[in-house]
Amino acid sequence: MKKLLTLLFAIALCLSLSSFAFAQNSNSDTKADKKEEKVEKKVVKKERRHHKTVKKVEKKEEKTDVKK
């Protein structure tokens, strides 16, 4: 009876530890995805800023050309 109880406890312990291991793998994937999303957002913001500044410069040039 004692050996059976020990075996049952060992199996329960192994199952509980393996579930934590699987949870860590899926969690690390989401962290990598989040980092990629942040990088993509930063790139998009930089492109938008650059596009806006180019438009401003073009408008200023047009105004100066019209005045001449």
Legacy VTK file of the C-alpha trace (Angstrom):
# vtk DataFile Version 3.0
C-alpha trace
ASCII
DATASET POLYDATA
POINTS 68 float
0.000 0.000 0.000
2.829 2.402 0.875
4.604 1.722 -2.468
1.393 2.350 -4.386
0.869 5.639 -2.587
4.479 6.655 -3.313
4.045 5.792 -6.990
0.817 7.770 -7.191
2.449 10.780 -5.550
5.440 10.572 -7.933
3.142 10.510 -10.976
1.135 13.460 -9.680
4.333 15.417 -9.061
5.666 14.692 -12.555
2.416 15.776 -14.174
2.266 19.011 -12.232
5.881 19.899 -13.073
5.424 19.126 -16.755
2.401 21.421 -16.949
4.565 24.311 -15.710
7.161 23.515 -18.344
4.567 23.681 -21.121
3.167 26.917 -19.759
6.614 28.543 -19.901
7.112 27.618 -23.548
3.847 29.121 -24.676
4.438 32.218 -22.549
7.884 32.850 -24.033
6.410 32.729 -27.538
3.944 35.446 -26.683
6.729 37.615 -25.259
8.626 37.317 -28.530
5.473 38.201 -30.453
4.913 41.239 -28.260
8.468 42.412 -28.872
7.989 42.049 -32.631
4.757 44.023 -32.473
6.477 46.817 -30.531
9.276 46.998 -33.083
6.776 47.078 -35.952
4.794 49.863 -34.271
7.956 51.906 -33.792
8.875 51.495 -37.447
5.406 52.564 -38.554
5.520 55.625 -36.282
8.921 56.638 -37.643
7.667 56.284 -41.205
4.622 58.419 -40.435
6.762 61.113 -38.801
9.128 61.125 -41.733
6.241 61.345 -44.172
4.766 64.286 -42.272
8.052 66.173 -42.243
8.509 65.598 -45.960
5.025 67.001 -46.590
5.788 70.070 -44.456
9.002 70.713 -46.342
7.201 70.338 -49.681
4.498 72.788 -48.585
7.112 75.330 -47.479
8.884 74.984 -50.822
5.616 75.464 -52.704
4.837 78.593 -50.701
8.226 80.061 -51.404
7.917 79.220 -55.117
4.501 80.882 -55.295
5.792 84.054 -53.598
8.658 84.397 -56.089
LINES 1 69
68 0 1 2 3 4 5 6 7 8 9 10 11 12 13 14 15 16 17 18 19 20 21 22 23 24 25 26 27 28 29 30 31 32 33 34 35 36 37 38 39 40 41 42 43 44 45 46 47 48 49 50 51 52 53 54 55 56 57 58 59 60 61 62 63 64 65 66 67
